[in-house]
């Protein structure tokens, strides 16, 4: 039982099948490379958010403690004199502490909005477009 001799059609079918496997692996490799590039972009974006969060936390903590203590000590006597006739129940150190709390609250709100800001371009935009194109192609060629 000898196998049938190879004909041009059977050789071209094998080449087509092998070429299809190579093109499929190339397609998958291209998709993986695209996903890798976009994952790096997402990691960069996320690392910036983490840095903003750390800076926000450290700034809020240290600015609150250090500036409140130093500024209160420096400005409390001046505020006492100024408030003496205007608001007798509010001492100088309390007024300074309140002013510093308001300033730092504004800074905290600004950082919060920066942290909750969405990226200008959606993450994985190219991959999403390619997946949609693949879905359309698969639906068309079923």
DRENVO-926305 format. One record per atom (N, C-alpha, C, CB): residue number from 0; atom name; x, y, z. Coordinates in steps of 0.05 Angstrom, whole numbers, plus 5000, padded with zeros to 4 digits. Glycine has a CB too. Example, Ala and Ser with C-alpha at 12.3 -4.5 7.8 and 13.67 -1.06 7.14 Angstrom:
<r 0; N; <5264; 4886; 5156>>
<r 0; CA; <5246; 4910; 5156>>
<r 0; C; <5264; 4934; 5156>>
<r 0; CB; <5226; 4911; 5181>>
<r 1; N; <5257; 4955; 5142>>
<r 1; CA; <5273; 4979; 5143>>
<r 1; C; <5258; 5001; 5157>>
<r 1; CB; <5282; 4988; 5114>>
END
This chain:
<r 0; N; <5016; 4977; 5000>>
<r 0; CA; <5000; 5000; 5000>>
<r 0; C; <5018; 5025; 5000>>
<r 0; CB; <4981; 5000; 5024>>
<r 1; N; <5022; 5033; 4977>>
<r 1; CA; <5038; 5058; 4973>>
<r 1; C; <5019; 5082; 4975>>
<r 1; CB; <5053; 5058; 4946>>
<r 2; N; <5029; 5103; 4989>>
<r 2; CA; <5012; 5127; 4990>>
<r 2; C; <5010; 5139; 4962>>
<r 2; CB; <5023; 5148; 5010>>
<r 3; N; <4990; 5154; 4958>>
<r 3; CA; <4985; 5166; 4932>>
<r 3; C; <5008; 5185; 4926>>
<r 3; CB; <4958; 5181; 4931>>
<r 4; N; <5017; 5186; 4901>>
<r 4; CA; <5039; 5205; 4895>>
<r 4; C; <5030; 5234; 4899>>
<r 4; CB; <5048; 5200; 4866>>
<r 5; N; <5049; 5250; 4906>>
<r 5; CA; <5044; 5278; 4912>>
<r 5; C; <5037; 5292; 4886>>
<r 5; CB; <5068; 5291; 4926>>
<r 6; N; <5016; 5307; 4887>>
<r 6; CA; <5008; 5323; 4864>>
<r 6; C; <5012; 5353; 4871>>
<r 6; CB; <4979; 5317; 4855>>
<r 7; N; <5009; 5369; 4851>>
<r 7; CA; <5012; 5398; 4856>>
<r 7; C; <4991; 5408; 4876>>
<r 7; CB; <5011; 5414; 4830>>
<r 8; N; <4967; 5397; 4873>>
<r 8; CA; <4945; 5406; 4891>>
<r 8; C; <4951; 5399; 4920>>
<r 8; CB; <4919; 5394; 4882>>
<r 9; N; <4961; 5374; 4925>>
<r 9; CA; <4966; 5366; 4952>>
<r 9; C; <4989; 5381; 4964>>
<r 9; CB; <4971; 5335; 4953>>
<r 10; N; <5009; 5388; 4948>>
<r 10; CA; <5032; 5403; 4958>>
<r 10; C; <5023; 5432; 4965>>
<r 10; CB; <5055; 5404; 4936>>
<r 11; N; <5007; 5443; 4948>>
<r 11; CA; <4998; 5471; 4953>>
<r 11; C; <4980; 5472; 4977>>
<r 11; CB; <4984; 5482; 4928>>
<r 12; N; <4964; 5450; 4982>>
<r 12; CA; <4947; 5449; 5006>>
<r 12; C; <4964; 5449; 5031>>
<r 12; CB; <4928; 5425; 5005>>
<r 13; N; <4986; 5433; 5031>>
<r 13; CA; <5004; 5432; 5054>>
<r 13; C; <5017; 5459; 5058>>
<r 13; CB; <5025; 5410; 5050>>
<r 14; N; <5026; 5472; 5037>>
<r 14; CA; <5038; 5498; 5040>>
<r 14; C; <5018; 5518; 5050>>
<r 14; CB; <5050; 5507; 5012>>
<r 15; N; <4994; 5516; 5041>>
<r 15; CA; <4973; 5535; 5050>>
<r 15; C; <4968; 5531; 5080>>
<r 15; CB; <4948; 5532; 5033>>
<r 16; N; <4966; 5505; 5088>>
<r 16; CA; <4960; 5499; 5116>>
<r 16; C; <4984; 5509; 5133>>
<r 16; CB; <4956; 5469; 5120>>
<r 17; N; <5008; 5504; 5125>>
<r 17; CA; <5031; 5513; 5140>>
<r 17; C; <5033; 5543; 5141>>
<r 17; CB; <5057; 5501; 5129>>
<r 18; N; <5028; 5556; 5118>>
<r 18; CA; <5027; 5585; 5117>>
<r 18; C; <5006; 5597; 5135>>
<r 18; CB; <5024; 5594; 5088>>
<r 19; N; <4983; 5583; 5136>>
<r 19; CA; <4961; 5592; 5153>>
<r 19; C; <4969; 5591; 5182>>
<r 19; CB; <4936; 5575; 5148>>
<r 20; N; <4984; 5570; 5190>>
<r 20; CA; <4993; 5567; 5217>>
<r 20; C; <5012; 5590; 5224>>
<r 20; CB; <5006; 5540; 5222>>
<r 21; N; <5030; 5596; 5205>>
<r 21; CA; <5050; 5617; 5210>>
<r 21; C; <5036; 5644; 5211>>
<r 21; CB; <5071; 5617; 5188>>
<r 22; N; <5016; 5648; 5194>>
<r 22; CA; <5003; 5674; 5194>>
<r 22; C; <4986; 5677; 5220>>
<r 22; CB; <4985; 5678; 5169>>
<r 23; N; <4974; 5655; 5229>>
<r 23; CA; <4959; 5655; 5254>>
<r 23; C; <4977; 5661; 5278>>
<r 23; CB; <4944; 5629; 5258>>
<r 24; N; <5001; 5649; 5278>>
<r 24; CA; <5019; 5654; 5300>>
<r 24; C; <5030; 5682; 5299>>
<r 24; CB; <5043; 5634; 5300>>
<r 25; N; <5034; 5693; 5275>>
<r 25; CA; <5042; 5721; 5271>>
<r 25; C; <5020; 5739; 5281>>
<r 25; CB; <5049; 5726; 5242>>
<r 26; N; <4995; 5732; 5275>>
<r 26; CA; <4972; 5748; 5283>>
<r 26; C; <4971; 5749; 5314>>
<r 26; CB; <4946; 5737; 5272>>
<r 27; N; <4974; 5725; 5326>>
<r 27; CA; <4973; 5724; 5355>>
<r 27; C; <4996; 5739; 5367>>
<r 27; CB; <4973; 5694; 5365>>
<r 28; N; <5020; 5737; 5356>>
<r 28; CA; <5043; 5751; 5366>>
<r 28; C; <5039; 5781; 5364>>
<r 28; CB; <5068; 5743; 5350>>
<r 29; N; <5027; 5790; 5342>>
<r 29; CA; <5021; 5819; 5339>>
<r 29; C; <5001; 5828; 5360>>
<r 29; CB; <5010; 5825; 5311>>
<r 30; N; <4981; 5812; 5365>>
<r 30; CA; <4961; 5819; 5386>>
<r 30; C; <4974; 5820; 5413>>
<r 30; CB; <4938; 5799; 5386>>
<r 31; N; <4991; 5801; 5419>>
<r 31; CA; <5005; 5801; 5445>>
<r 31; C; <5024; 5825; 5448>>
<r 31; CB; <5021; 5775; 5448>>
<r 32; N; <5037; 5832; 5426>>
<r 32; CA; <5055; 5855; 5427>>
<r 32; C; <5039; 5881; 5432>>
<r 32; CB; <5071; 5857; 5401>>
<r 33; N; <5016; 5883; 5419>>
<r 33; CA; <4999; 5907; 5422>>
<r 33; C; <4989; 5908; 5451>>
<r 33; CB; <4975; 5906; 5403>>
<r 34; N; <4980; 5885; 5462>>
<r 34; CA; <4971; 5885; 5489>>
<r 34; C; <4993; 5892; 5509>>
<r 34; CB; <4960; 5857; 5496>>
<r 35; N; <5018; 5883; 5503>>
<r 35; CA; <5041; 5889; 5519>>
<r 35; C; <5046; 5919; 5519>>
<r 35; CB; <5065; 5874; 5510>>
<r 36; N; <5045; 5931; 5496>>
<r 36; CA; <5050; 5960; 5494>>
<r 36; C; <5029; 5976; 5509>>
<r 36; CB; <5050; 5970; 5464>>
<r 37; N; <5004; 5968; 5506>>
<r 37; CA; <4983; 5982; 5520>>
<r 37; C; <4984; 5977; 5550>>
<r 37; CB; <4956; 5975; 5509>>
<r 38; N; <4992; 5953; 5558>>
<r 38; CA; <4995; 5947; 5587>>
<r 38; C; <5017; 5965; 5599>>
<r 38; CB; <5002; 5917; 5592>>
<r 39; N; <5038; 5970; 5584>>
<r 39; CA; <5059; 5988; 5594>>
<r 39; C; <5048; 6016; 5597>>
<r 39; CB; <5083; 5988; 5574>>
<r 40; N; <5032; 6025; 5578>>
<r 40; CA; <5020; 6051; 5580>>
<r 40; C; <5002; 6053; 5604>>
<r 40; CB; <5003; 6058; 5554>>
<r 41; N; <4986; 6032; 5609>>
<r 41; CA; <4968; 6031; 5632>>
<r 41; C; <4985; 6031; 5658>>
<r 41; CB; <4950; 6007; 5631>>
<r 42; N; <5007; 6016; 5658>>
<r 42; CA; <5024; 6016; 5682>>
<r 42; C; <5036; 6043; 5687>>
<r 42; CB; <5046; 5995; 5679>>
<r 43; N; <5044; 6057; 5666>>
<r 43; CA; <5055; 6084; 5669>>
<r 43; C; <5034; 6103; 5681>>
<r 43; CB; <5065; 6095; 5642>>
<r 44; N; <5010; 6101; 5671>>
<r 44; CA; <4988; 6118; 5680>>
<r 44; C; <4982; 6112; 5710>>
<r 44; CB; <4962; 6113; 5664>>
<r 45; N; <4981; 6086; 5716>>
<r 45; CA; <4975; 6078; 5744>>
<r 45; C; <4998; 6086; 5763>>
<r 45; CB; <4972; 6047; 5745>>
<r 46; N; <5023; 6084; 5754>>
<r 46; CA; <5045; 6092; 5771>>
<r 46; C; <5044; 6122; 5776>>
<r 46; CB; <5072; 6084; 5758>>
<r 47; N; <5035; 6138; 5757>>
<r 47; CA; <5032; 6166; 5761>>
<r 47; C; <5010; 6171; 5782>>
<r 47; CB; <5025; 6181; 5735>>
<r 48; N; <4989; 6157; 5781>>
<r 48; CA; <4967; 6159; 5801>>
<r 48; C; <4977; 6152; 5828>>
<r 48; CB; <4943; 6142; 5793>>
<r 49; N; <4993; 6131; 5830>>
<r 49; CA; <5004; 6123; 5856>>
<r 49; C; <5023; 6144; 5867>>
<r 49; CB; <5020; 6096; 5853>>
<r 50; N; <5039; 6156; 5850>>
<r 50; CA; <5057; 6177; 5858>>
<r 50; C; <5041; 6201; 5868>>
<r 50; CB; <5076; 6186; 5835>>
<r 51; N; <5020; 6209; 5853>>
<r 51; CA; <5003; 6231; 5862>>
<r 51; C; <4990; 6224; 5890>>
<r 51; CB; <4981; 6237; 5842>>
<r 52; N; <4981; 6200; 5893>>
<r 52; CA; <4969; 6192; 5919>>
<r 52; C; <4989; 6193; 5942>>
<r 52; CB; <4958; 6164; 5916>>
<r 53; N; <5014; 6184; 5937>>
<r 53; CA; <5034; 6185; 5958>>
<r 53; C; <5042; 6214; 5964>>
<r 53; CB; <5059; 6169; 5949>>
<r 54; N; <5045; 6230; 5943>>
<r 54; CA; <5052; 6258; 5948>>
<r 54; C; <5029; 6272; 5962>>
<r 54; CB; <5057; 6272; 5921>>
<r 55; N; <5005; 6266; 5955>>
<r 55; CA; <4981; 6278; 5969>>
<r 55; C; <4981; 6270; 5998>>
<r 55; CB; <4956; 6268; 5955>>
<r 56; N; <4985; 6245; 6004>>
<r 56; CA; <4984; 6236; 6032>>
<r 56; C; <5007; 6248; 6048>>
<r 56; CB; <4986; 6205; 6033>>
<r 57; N; <5031; 6246; 6038>>
<r 57; CA; <5053; 6258; 6053>>
<r 57; C; <5051; 6288; 6056>>
<r 57; CB; <5080; 6251; 6039>>
<r 58; N; <5043; 6301; 6035>>
<r 58; CA; <5040; 6330; 6036>>
<r 58; C; <5019; 6338; 6056>>
<r 58; CB; <5033; 6341; 6009>>
<r 59; N; <4996; 6325; 6055>>
<r 59; CA; <4975; 6332; 6074>>
<r 59; C; <4984; 6328; 6103>>
<r 59; CB; <4950; 6315; 6068>>
<r 60; N; <4997; 6306; 6108>>
<r 60; CA; <5006; 6300; 6135>>
<r 60; C; <5027; 6319; 6145>>
<r 60; CB; <5017; 6271; 6137>>
<r 61; N; <5049; 6322; 6130>>
<r 61; CA; <5071; 6339; 6139>>
<r 61; C; <5064; 6369; 6138>>
<r 61; CB; <5095; 6334; 6122>>
<r 62; N; <5050; 6377; 6118>>
<r 62; CA; <5042; 6405; 6116>>
<r 62; C; <5023; 6412; 6139>>
<r 62; CB; <5029; 6412; 6090>>
<r 63; N; <5005; 6395; 6145>>
<r 63; CA; <4987; 6400; 6167>>
<r 63; C; <5002; 6403; 6193>>
<r 63; CB; <4966; 6377; 6169>>
<r 64; N; <5018; 6383; 6199>>
<r 64; CA; <5032; 6384; 6225>>
<r 64; C; <5052; 6406; 6228>>
<r 64; CB; <5045; 6357; 6229>>
<r 65; N; <5070; 6408; 6208>>
<r 65; CA; <5092; 6427; 6210>>
<r 65; C; <5083; 6456; 6207>>
<r 65; CB; <5113; 6421; 6190>>
<r 66; N; <5067; 6461; 6186>>
<r 66; CA; <5058; 6489; 6182>>
<r 66; C; <5039; 6498; 6204>>
<r 66; CB; <5045; 6491; 6155>>
<r 67; N; <5023; 6481; 6213>>
<r 67; CA; <5004; 6488; 6234>>
<r 67; C; <5020; 6496; 6259>>
<r 67; CB; <4985; 6465; 6240>>
<r 68; N; <5039; 6480; 6266>>
<r 68; CA; <5055; 6486; 6290>>
<r 68; C; <5071; 6512; 6287>>
<r 68; CB; <5073; 6463; 6297>>
<r 69; N; <5086; 6514; 6265>>
<r 69; CA; <5103; 6538; 6261>>
<r 69; C; <5087; 6563; 6257>>
<r 69; CB; <5121; 6533; 6238>>
<r 70; N; <5067; 6563; 6240>>
<r 70; CA; <5052; 6586; 6234>>
<r 70; C; <5035; 6595; 6258>>
<r 70; CB; <5034; 6582; 6210>>
<r 71; N; <5025; 6576; 6273>>
<r 71; CA; <5010; 6583; 6297>>
<r 71; C; <5028; 6597; 6317>>
<r 71; CB; <4997; 6558; 6309>>
<r 72; N; <5051; 6587; 6321>>
<r 72; CA; <5070; 6599; 6340>>
<r 72; C; <5078; 6627; 6332>>
<r 72; CB; <5094; 6582; 6343>>
<r 73; N; <5081; 6631; 6306>>
<r 73; CA; <5090; 6658; 6296>>
<r 73; C; <5067; 6678; 6296>>
<r 73; CB; <5102; 6655; 6268>>
<r 74; N; <5044; 6670; 6286>>
<r 74; CA; <5022; 6689; 6282>>
<r 74; C; <5002; 6691; 6304>>
<r 74; CB; <5008; 6681; 6257>>
<r 75; N; <5003; 6673; 6324>>
<r 75; CA; <4983; 6674; 6345>>
<r 75; C; <4983; 6700; 6360>>
<r 75; CB; <4988; 6651; 6365>>
<r 76; N; <5006; 6711; 6368>>
<r 76; CA; <5005; 6737; 6382>>
<r 76; C; <4993; 6760; 6365>>
<r 76; CB; <5033; 6745; 6391>>
<r 77; N; <5000; 6760; 6339>>
<r 77; CA; <4989; 6781; 6321>>
<r 77; C; <4959; 6778; 6319>>
<r 77; CB; <5003; 6779; 6294>>
<r 78; N; <4950; 6753; 6315>>
<r 78; CA; <4921; 6747; 6313>>
<r 78; C; <4906; 6754; 6339>>
<r 78; CB; <4916; 6718; 6305>>
<r 79; N; <4919; 6749; 6361>>
<r 79; CA; <4906; 6756; 6387>>
<r 79; C; <4901; 6786; 6389>>
<r 79; CB; <4925; 6748; 6410>>
<r 80; N; <4920; 6802; 6381>>
<r 80; CA; <4917; 6831; 6382>>
<r 80; C; <4895; 6840; 6362>>
<r 80; CB; <4943; 6845; 6376>>
<r 81; N; <4895; 6829; 6339>>
<r 81; CA; <4876; 6838; 6318>>
<r 81; C; <4847; 6829; 6325>>
<r 81; CB; <4884; 6826; 6291>>
<r 82; N; <4844; 6805; 6337>>
<r 82; CA; <4818; 6795; 6343>>
<r 82; C; <4807; 6804; 6370>>
<r 82; CB; <4818; 6765; 6343>>
<r 83; N; <4823; 6817; 6387>>
<r 83; CA; <4815; 6824; 6414>>
<r 83; C; <4790; 6840; 6414>>
<r 83; CB; <4838; 6839; 6427>>
<r 84; N; <4788; 6860; 6398>>
<r 84; CA; <4764; 6877; 6398>>
<r 84; C; <4742; 6867; 6379>>
<r 84; CB; <4772; 6905; 6390>>
<r 85; N; <4749; 6851; 6360>>
<r 85; CA; <4730; 6842; 6339>>
<r 85; C; <4715; 6817; 6347>>
<r 85; CB; <4744; 6837; 6313>>
<r 86; N; <4729; 6796; 6353>>
<r 86; CA; <4717; 6770; 6361>>
<r 86; C; <4731; 6761; 6387>>
<r 86; CB; <4720; 6748; 6338>>
<r 87; N; <4719; 6768; 6409>>
<r 87; CA; <4732; 6762; 6434>>
<r 87; C; <4734; 6733; 6441>>
<r 87; CB; <4717; 6776; 6456>>
<r 88; N; <4716; 6717; 6431>>
<r 88; CA; <4715; 6688; 6438>>
<r 88; C; <4735; 6672; 6422>>
<r 88; CB; <4688; 6677; 6434>>
<r 89; N; <4746; 6683; 6400>>
<r 89; CA; <4765; 6668; 6383>>
<r 89; C; <4793; 6677; 6389>>
<r 89; CB; <4758; 6673; 6353>>
<r 90; N; <4809; 6658; 6399>>
<r 90; CA; <4837; 6665; 6405>>
<r 90; C; <4854; 6665; 6380>>
<r 90; CB; <4848; 6646; 6427>>
<r 91; N; <4877; 6676; 6382>>
<r 91; CA; <4895; 6679; 6358>>
<r 91; C; <4904; 6652; 6348>>
<r 91; CB; <4919; 6695; 6365>>
<r 92; N; <4912; 6634; 6366>>
<r 92; CA; <4921; 6608; 6356>>
<r 92; C; <4899; 6592; 6343>>
<r 92; CB; <4933; 6592; 6379>>
<r 93; N; <4874; 6594; 6352>>
<r 93; CA; <4852; 6580; 6340>>
<r 93; C; <4845; 6591; 6313>>
<r 93; CB; <4827; 6582; 6358>>
<r 94; N; <4847; 6617; 6310>>
<r 94; CA; <4842; 6629; 6284>>
<r 94; C; <4863; 6621; 6263>>
<r 94; CB; <4842; 6660; 6286>>
<r 95; N; <4888; 6620; 6271>>
<r 95; CA; <4909; 6611; 6254>>
<r 95; C; <4906; 6582; 6246>>
<r 95; CB; <4937; 6616; 6267>>
<r 96; N; <4899; 6565; 6266>>
<r 96; CA; <4895; 6537; 6260>>
<r 96; C; <4872; 6533; 6241>>
<r 96; CB; <4889; 6521; 6286>>
<r 97; N; <4850; 6548; 6244>>
<r 97; CA; <4828; 6546; 6226>>
<r 97; C; <4835; 6555; 6198>>
<r 97; CB; <4804; 6564; 6236>>
<r 98; N; <4850; 6577; 6195>>
<r 98; CA; <4859; 6586; 6169>>
<r 98; C; <4876; 6565; 6155>>
<r 98; CB; <4874; 6613; 6172>>
<r 99; N; <4894; 6553; 6170>>
<r 99; CA; <4912; 6532; 6159>>
<r 99; C; <4895; 6508; 6151>>
<r 99; CB; <4934; 6524; 6178>>
<r 100; N; <4875; 6501; 6167>>
<r 100; CA; <4858; 6478; 6160>>
<r 100; C; <4844; 6483; 6133>>
<r 100; CB; <4838; 6472; 6182>>
<r 101; N; <4834; 6507; 6129>>
<r 101; CA; <4820; 6514; 6104>>
<r 101; C; <4839; 6512; 6081>>
<r 101; CB; <4807; 6542; 6106>>
<r 102; N; <4863; 6523; 6084>>
<r 102; CA; <4883; 6523; 6062>>
<r 102; C; <4890; 6494; 6054>>
<r 102; CB; <4909; 6538; 6070>>
<r 103; N; <4895; 6477; 6074>>
<r 103; CA; <4902; 6450; 6069>>
<r 103; C; <4878; 6434; 6058>>
<r 103; CB; <4913; 6436; 6094>>
<r 104; N; <4855; 6441; 6067>>
<r 104; CA; <4831; 6428; 6055>>
<r 104; C; <4828; 6434; 6026>>
<r 104; CB; <4806; 6438; 6070>>
<r 105; N; <4834; 6458; 6017>>
<r 105; CA; <4834; 6465; 5989>>
<r 105; C; <4854; 6449; 5973>>
<r 105; CB; <4839; 6495; 5985>>
<r 106; N; <4878; 6446; 5985>>
<r 106; CA; <4899; 6430; 5972>>
<r 106; C; <4890; 6401; 5969>>
<r 106; CB; <4926; 6432; 5987>>
<r 107; N; <4878; 6390; 5991>>
<r 107; CA; <4869; 6363; 5991>>
<r 107; C; <4847; 6358; 5970>>
<r 107; CB; <4858; 6355; 6018>>
<r 108; N; <4829; 6377; 5967>>
<r 108; CA; <4808; 6375; 5947>>
<r 108; C; <4820; 6375; 5919>>
<r 108; CB; <4787; 6397; 5950>>
<r 109; N; <4839; 6393; 5914>>
<r 109; CA; <4852; 6394; 5888>>
<r 109; C; <4866; 6368; 5881>>
<r 109; CB; <4872; 6417; 5887>>
<r 110; N; <4880; 6356; 5900>>
<r 110; CA; <4893; 6330; 5895>>
<r 110; C; <4872; 6308; 5891>>
<r 110; CB; <4911; 6323; 5919>>
<r 111; N; <4850; 6309; 5906>>
<r 111; CA; <4829; 6289; 5903>>
<r 111; C; <4818; 6290; 5874>>
<r 111; CB; <4807; 6294; 5923>>
<r 112; N; <4813; 6314; 5864>>
<r 112; CA; <4803; 6316; 5837>>
<r 112; C; <4823; 6307; 5816>>
<r 112; CB; <4795; 6345; 5831>>
<r 113; N; <4848; 6311; 5822>>
<r 113; CA; <4869; 6302; 5803>>
<r 113; C; <4870; 6271; 5804>>
<r 113; CB; <4897; 6314; 5812>>
<r 114; N; <4867; 6259; 5827>>
<r 114; CA; <4867; 6230; 5829>>
<r 114; C; <4842; 6217; 5816>>
<r 114; CB; <4868; 6222; 5859>>
<r 115; N; <4820; 6230; 5817>>
<r 115; CA; <4796; 6219; 5805>>
<r 115; C; <4792; 6226; 5776>>
<r 115; CB; <4771; 6228; 5820>>
<r 116; N; <4810; 6242; 5765>>
<r 116; CA; <4808; 6250; 5737>>
<r 116; C; <4813; 6225; 5719>>
<r 116; CB; <4829; 6272; 5730>>
<r 117; N; <4797; 6222; 5699>>
<r 117; CA; <4799; 6200; 5680>>
<r 117; C; <4821; 6207; 5659>>
<r 117; CB; <4772; 6195; 5666>>
<r 118; N; <4834; 6187; 5648>>
<r 118; CA; <4854; 6193; 5627>>
<r 118; C; <4841; 6206; 5603>>
<r 118; CB; <4869; 6167; 5619>>
<r 119; N; <4856; 6222; 5588>>
<r 119; CA; <4845; 6236; 5565>>
<r 119; C; <4839; 6216; 5543>>
<r 119; CB; <4865; 6257; 5555>>
<r 120; N; <4855; 6196; 5540>>
<r 120; CA; <4849; 6175; 5520>>
<r 120; C; <4843; 6149; 5535>>
<r 120; CB; <4872; 6171; 5499>>
<r 121; N; <4823; 6133; 5526>>
<r 121; CA; <4817; 6109; 5541>>
<r 121; C; <4840; 6089; 5540>>
<r 121; CB; <4792; 6096; 5529>>
<r 122; N; <4844; 6074; 5561>>
<r 122; CA; <4865; 6054; 5563>>
<r 122; C; <4857; 6031; 5544>>
<r 122; CB; <4869; 6044; 5592>>
<r 123; N; <4877; 6019; 5532>>
<r 123; CA; <4875; 5996; 5514>>
<r 123; C; <4857; 6003; 5490>>
<r 123; CB; <4863; 5972; 5529>>
<r 124; N; <4859; 6027; 5480>>
<r 124; CA; <4842; 6036; 5458>>
<r 124; C; <4848; 6020; 5433>>
<r 124; CB; <4847; 6066; 5453>>
<r 125; N; <4873; 6016; 5427>>
<r 125; CA; <4880; 6002; 5402>>
<r 125; C; <4871; 5973; 5404>>
<r 125; CB; <4910; 6003; 5397>>
<r 126; N; <4875; 5960; 5427>>
<r 126; CA; <4867; 5932; 5430>>
<r 126; C; <4837; 5930; 5427>>
<r 126; CB; <4876; 5921; 5457>>
<r 127; N; <4822; 5948; 5438>>
<r 127; CA; <4793; 5947; 5436>>
<r 127; C; <4784; 5950; 5407>>
<r 127; CB; <4780; 5970; 5452>>
<r 128; N; <4797; 5968; 5392>>
<r 128; CA; <4790; 5972; 5364>>
<r 128; C; <4797; 5946; 5348>>
<r 128; CB; <4805; 5996; 5352>>
<r 129; N; <4820; 5935; 5354>>
<r 129; CA; <4828; 5910; 5339>>
<r 129; C; <4809; 5887; 5346>>
<r 129; CB; <4857; 5903; 5347>>
<r 130; N; <4801; 5885; 5371>>
<r 130; CA; <4782; 5863; 5378>>
<r 130; C; <4755; 5867; 5364>>
<r 130; CB; <4778; 5862; 5409>>
<r 131; N; <4746; 5892; 5363>>
<r 131; CA; <4721; 5897; 5349>>
<r 131; C; <4724; 5891; 5319>>
<r 131; CB; <4713; 5927; 5352>>
<r 132; N; <4747; 5898; 5307>>
<r 132; CA; <4752; 5891; 5279>>
<r 132; C; <4753; 5861; 5275>>
<r 132; CB; <4778; 5904; 5269>>
<r 133; N; <4765; 5847; 5294>>
<r 133; CA; <4766; 5818; 5293>>
<r 133; C; <4738; 5806; 5294>>
<r 133; CB; <4784; 5807; 5315>>
<r 134; N; <4722; 5816; 5312>>
<r 134; CA; <4694; 5806; 5315>>
<r 134; C; <4679; 5810; 5289>>
<r 134; CB; <4680; 5820; 5338>>
<r 135; N; <4682; 5834; 5277>>
<r 135; CA; <4668; 5839; 5252>>
<r 135; C; <4678; 5820; 5230>>
<r 135; CB; <4672; 5868; 5243>>
<r 136; N; <4704; 5816; 5229>>
<r 136; CA; <4716; 5799; 5209>>
<r 136; C; <4706; 5770; 5212>>
<r 136; CB; <4747; 5800; 5210>>
<r 137; N; <4706; 5761; 5238>>
<r 137; CA; <4697; 5734; 5243>>
<r 137; C; <4667; 5730; 5236>>
<r 137; CB; <4702; 5726; 5273>>
<r 138; N; <4651; 5750; 5243>>
<r 138; CA; <4623; 5749; 5237>>
<r 138; C; <4618; 5749; 5206>>
<r 138; CB; <4608; 5773; 5249>>
<r 139; N; <4634; 5764; 5192>>
<r 139; CA; <4632; 5766; 5163>>
<r 139; C; <4641; 5740; 5150>>
<r 139; CB; <4648; 5789; 5153>>
<r 140; N; <4661; 5727; 5160>>
<r 140; CA; <4673; 5704; 5147>>
<r 140; C; <4664; 5677; 5159>>
<r 140; CB; <4703; 5706; 5149>>
<r 141; N; <4642; 5677; 5174>>
<r 141; CA; <4633; 5651; 5186>>
<r 141; C; <4620; 5634; 5165>>
<r 141; CB; <4613; 5657; 5208>>
END
